[in-house]
Amino acid sequence: MFDDLRPIDAVGQRTSPLYIAGPCSAESREQMLATARGVAACGVDWLRAGVWKPRTKPGGFEGMGDVALEWLAEAKAVTGLRTMTEIATPRHLEAALRSGVDGVWIGARTTTNPFAVQQIADALQGIDIPVLVKNPVNPDVNLWIGSIERIYNAGIRRLAAIHRGFGSYEPNIYRNPPQWSVAFELRRQIPSIPIICDPSHIGGRADLVAPLAQQALDMGFDGLMIESHCSPEYALSDSAQQLTPDALRDLIGSIRLRRTPDAPDAMRDFRMQIDAIDNRLIELLAERMSIAREIGRYKSQHGMPIVHRDRFNEILEAASARAVATRMSSKFICRIITDIHEESVRQQWEVSDKKQRSM
């Protein structure tokens, strides 16, 4: 299975990343055309725009619906870009195809529901169109693969996956923490499928998009889907994570494609796992320092000292015991914990000092 997949852009084997860009939502004809012209000037391959927007609660902006397909078609005629939009029902698919959309993607909420995916798969029978499948909201690689299989079984061969991160109830610097290992497991099980990274939804903030994009390409992802809006501050959905076309051009221009000599498949898999773990370590340290800053503010407000030596000794003793239990050097772990503690103290002093200077 999956040995006969074809490139979604029908241009053969790519030597550069695939770039998909456009607004979170098509909001008006003017916004759509302005954004399309802007992203076309950046050299992207596909223009994306949401037409139907699933929302957690009723009353939010749920997209402009079918009329937005007309704007997408006009943007395609003006720029020459191929277009794609999200679908969640067979009726969405029918309307999108009738308007001339070139490709579709299945969103994270829909991927979570096998019944919904199967309905779309049934509607895709006999149609040759690129279909991209976003990961489900929860980090379940089998659910992701199951959705891809349903679309494949419908006869779709221009097929790709989109990694857009996963929902989390824990504090995190990212809107949807990437949990890269899930995407790596997808690649291990389906080596032939292209995986596109969506750093906009992972980061949730415009300033996080570029580093996430570079990180994804460094780890072997095949392309990027990036949200871009001509005036992000006025966007009706996801304004914080959308880039202006100028910022998108700068991002694409800054991308560095790092090629390494071919390694055996097993070694490449090991490296990808190590990269994913290292990235998660950095995310966890960032979370820890965020809490350290909150502790610093609390201590400053209540006149408490920054350093509690007894508390640090307790942490070291517990870490040393844990190191032995996990077959690591106690000295190594204690050195790391000490460095982390020193950085935490520095972070606490920093917020405490700022508070004192502002008084």
N, C-alpha and C positions, 0 to 999 in steps of 0.2 A: 504494500500500500504506500502511496505518496511518491513512488518512484517516477511517475509521469507528470509531476507538477511543471508548469510553465511560468516564465517570468510574468509578473502582473502588468508590466509596461510593454511587453512584447518586443523588447529590443535586444533579446539575447542576454548573454552573460555580461553583467555590469562590472566595470572596474572602479566605479565611484558610487557613493551612497545614493539611494533614492530619496528625494526630498518631496514631501507633501506638505502644503501650507495653505492657510486661509483662515477665515474667522471662525470662532466657535459657532456663531449663528449668522445666517443671512438675515439681516435686519431691515434692509431697504435696498432698493435698486441702486441708489447713489453710493451707499456704503459698500455694496457688493462689487460694483464696477471699480471704485477707487482702490479697494483692497486687492482685487484681482490684478489690476495694472501694476500695483506696487510689488506684489509677490512674483509676478511674471518677470519683472525687471531683475529679480534676485536669482533667476535661473532655476526655479523649482520645476519639478516634473509634473506635478498634479496640483490642482486647486481643490481644496476641501471647504465645505461649509455645512453646518447643521441646518436642517430644514424643520425637522420634528425633534424637539428637545425633551427628553424624559426628566421629570422633576420629582424630587422626594415628596414634596407637599404640593397640593393644588394651589393655584393662585400665582405661581411664579411664571416667568416668561417661558413658554413652551414652544417657541419657534413660530415662524410666520406661516408654516404649512405649504400647501401646494403652490401658492403664488410665488414663493421663494425659488421654486424650481425654474420659473421663467427668468428670474434674475441670474441664476446660475448658468442657464443656457446662453443668455446674452453675454455674460462674462467669458464663457467659452468661445463664442464667436469673435469677441473683441480681441482676446489674448492668444487664442490658439491652444490654451492649456486644456488638458484632459481634466474632467471633473469627477468628484465623488462626494457622496453624502451618506449619513447614517440611516439605516432602516431598522425598524423594529417589528414590522408586520408585513404580510404579503401585499396589503394595499399600498404601503409605502413603496415596496419594490416595484409594483405595477406603475405607480405614478412616476417614480424616478426614471424607469426605463422609457416610458412614454415621452418624457421631456428631453431625453437624449443624454442623461447622465452616463458617464463612461465606466464608473465603478462604484461599489458600495462597501460600507463597513458595518459590522454588527457590534453594537456597543456593549460595554461591560455589564450593564444591568440585564440586557437581553441574553448575553452568553450564559448568565447565571441560571437561566430558565430553559431546560432542554425542550420543553413543549413548544416554546416560542421559536427556538432555533429550528426545530423540526418543521414547523409550519413554513418558515422562510425557505428551508431546504426543499420542501415539496414544491414551493412556488418557483424555485430556481431550475427545476427539471427542464432540460432542453435549452437552457440559456447559457451562452458563453460570455461571461463578464467577470472581471476581477472582483473577488470578494476578500475582504480583510476581516479577521475575527479578533476583537479585543479580548484581553484576559478577563475572566470573571472578577467581580468585586472582591471576592474572598480568594486567598492564595491556594487554589485547588487546581493543580496541573491536570488532573484527570478530567475535570469538568471542562477545562480549556480544550484539551485534546478531543474530548467527546463532541464539542461543538464543531471543531474543525473537521472531524470525521463525518458528521452529518452533512456538512456542506460538500465535502469531497464525494460522498456517496450520491449526491445529487448530480454529479457529473462535472462539477466545477474543478478546473485544473489550474486556472490562474488564481492562486490562493496564497494568502500570507497571514501572519499573525501580528498583532499590535500589542506591545507591552506598555501598559499605561499605569502600572503600579496598583497597589491594593489598599482597600479601606483599612483603617486602624482606629481604635478608640484611645490608643496611647499617645501622649504628646510626642510630636516628631517635627523635625524641620521641614519635612515634605508633606504636601497635601495627601498624597497616596504613596507611602513608602515603597520603593521599587522591589525589594526582596528579589534581587537579581537571580538568585539560585533557582527560582521557579521558571524563569525564562530559559536558563541553562538546561534545566531538566526537560523542558519542551524541546529544545534543540537536540538533546541527547536522544529523545525518543522519536523525533521526526527531523532527522538531519537535513532533509531536502527543503524544508519550508523556510522562506525568508521571514525574518523577524524585524519588524519596524518598531523603533522606540518612540514613545510619545512623552517627551520630557516636559511638555506643558502641563499635562495632568499629573505627572509624578511630582513636579516641583510645586505647582500652584502659585508660583511667583515668577515674574518676568526675569528677575536677576538670577534665578536658579536654573533657567532653561539652558543657557549656553554651557555651563560646566557639566550638566547632566547629559547634554547632547554629545559632547566630546567623550565623556566617560563611556557612554553606550557604544560609540563607534570604536573606541579603544578595545572594548570587550567583544567586538566582532559582530555587532548588529548590522543589518543590511541597509538601514535607512532611518529617516526621521519623519515624524508627523508633528508639525509645529503650528500652534495657533497664532495667527497674525491678523491684526485689525488696523484699519487706517487711523482710527482714533480710539485706542483701548480704553481711555478714561470714560468714554461714553458708551461702551459696550453694554448690551442688555444681559449678557451672561459671561461669567468667567473673565471679568475685565482685568483682574490682577495678574493673570498668567499670560495674557496675549502681548505679543511683540508688535511694534510698528514695523512696516516693511523695511524701513531704514535699519532698524535693529536686527531684523532677520537677515538682511544683506550682510551686516557686520558679522553676525554669527556664522553664516555659511563661509564667509571669507576667512574667518579665524580657524575653521576646522583643520586639524592636522591629521592626515591619514597615515597611521604608523603601521608599516608592513614589516612583519618578521618572517624569517625563513620558515617554510612549512615544517610543522612538527607532527609526529604521529598523533592520531586521533585521541588516544588515551592521554597523552601528555597535554594536548590542547585542552581537553576537558578538565584536567587537574588545574591548569593555569586559570581557566575561567572560574573554577570553584574558589581558588585562592583569591582572585580579584574580587569576587562577590563577598567573600568573608571580610577582606580588608576594607571594602567600602562600608560594610555593615558596622565594623569596628569604629570607623570614623563617625558614622551616624550615631552610634551609641555614646561615643565620647562627647559629641555635640549636645546630645540630650542631657548627659551628666553635667556638663558645664552650664547648661541652661538652668538646671536645678540649683547648682552651686551659686549662681548669681541671685536666684530667689532667696537662698539661705543668707547670702550676704546682705540683702536688703532687710530681711527679717532681723538679723543680728544687729544691724545698724539702728533699726527702729527701736529695739529693746535694750540697747546698750550692752550687748553681749560681746565677748572677745571673739576674734575671728578664728583663732586656733585653739582646739581642745586636744592636748597631747594624748590624754587617755583614750579618747575616741579613735585617734589615728592608730594607736598601738593595738586596739581591738581589731581594727580593720586589717592591719598587717598580720596579726596572728591568725585570723580567719582565712586570709588569702594564702598564707603559708601552708595551712592544713589542707586547703582545697587544692593547692598545687601538687602536693604529694599524692593526694587521692586521684588526680587526673594525670599522673605520670609526667609532670613537668618539674623543672628545677624551682625549688623554693626561692632561691636567690634571684632567679630571673623574674618570677612573679612579684616578689617584694620590690624589686627595682622599678618595675612598671607601675605598681600601685603608688610608690613614692613619687614618681614623676607626675602621675595623675593627681595626687593629693596636692603637690606643689602648684600645679596649674589651677586647681580648684581654689586654693588659697589666694592665688593671684587674682582670679576672677572675682572672688568675694571682696578683696581689698579694693579692686577697681570700682565696683558699684558702691561700696561704702564710702570711698574717697569722693566720688562724684556727689553723693548725697550730702556729705559734710561741706563740700565747696559750694553747693547750691543753697545752703542754709544761711 
